[in-house]
């Protein structure tokens, strides 16, 4: 079995506007950039019928316990960097 994480993420309006100008869903761009930056692979929430105006991603997560802190640190570093870039 695995654990599914489905966190909501707040995205800066400048990031949302840039993604939409490219004809892409903001959460899909977020997921691809996270994969490229960290190796963390997640699925955009827009594929699951999320509430309009909200952004999520889904992660199937079942790492060895000793890798959990590394996963969280990588995600945090990526997200804070994105927020700073588009603030």
N, C-alpha and C positions, 0 to 999 in steps of 0.2 A: 504494500500500500504506500501511499504518499500523502503528503499534506498539501492542500492547495491554499496559497495565499492570494488574496484578491484586494490589495490595498488601493485606496484612493490616493492620487497624487495631485497636488496643486501645481499648476504650470503657469509661468508668467505669460501675460497676454502677448508680449512680443514674440515668445516662442510659439504660441498658438497661432498667431497671425502669420509667422514665417512658414510654419508647416502647411497651413491652409493655402497660402500663396503658391506652394509647390503642388497643390492638389492632393495633399496627404492628410490623414487623420493625425492630430497632434500626439495621441498616445502611441500610434504606430511609429512615428519618428522618434519619440522618447525611447521606446523599446529597442529600436535598431541602434540608436546612439549608445544606449547602455551596453548592448552586446559588443559593439565595436570598442568601447572604452574599458570594459571590465571583464568581458567573457561571460557575463550573466545573461542567460537566455530566458526571456519572458514573453508572454503573448499579450498583445494590446486588448484592453477591455472593450474597445469599440466592436470587436467581433462577438461580444456576448450580450449586446443590447443594453449598454449602460445608459443611465439617465442623461439626457441631453445637457451639455454644459459641464459634465463631470468627466474625469479621466481616471482610469484604473489600468492595472495590468494584472495578469494572472501568472503565478509562478507555481509550478509543481516542484515541491521541495522536500527532499528526503536525503540530506547530506549526512555524512558521519558527524556526530556531535562536535568533534574538534574543528570542523570547517565552518560552523555557524557564525562565529565571530568574524571570520574573514569575509564571508558573504555580506554580512551586515555592514562591515567597514567599507567594502567596495561599493555597495549601493549608496551608502551615506556620502562618500566622497564624490561619486558621480552626481548625485542629486544636488548637493550643495554647490558644486561647480557649475552645473546648468543654471541653477537659480541665480548665482552671482553673475554669470555671463549675460543673462537676459533681464536682469533687474533694472 
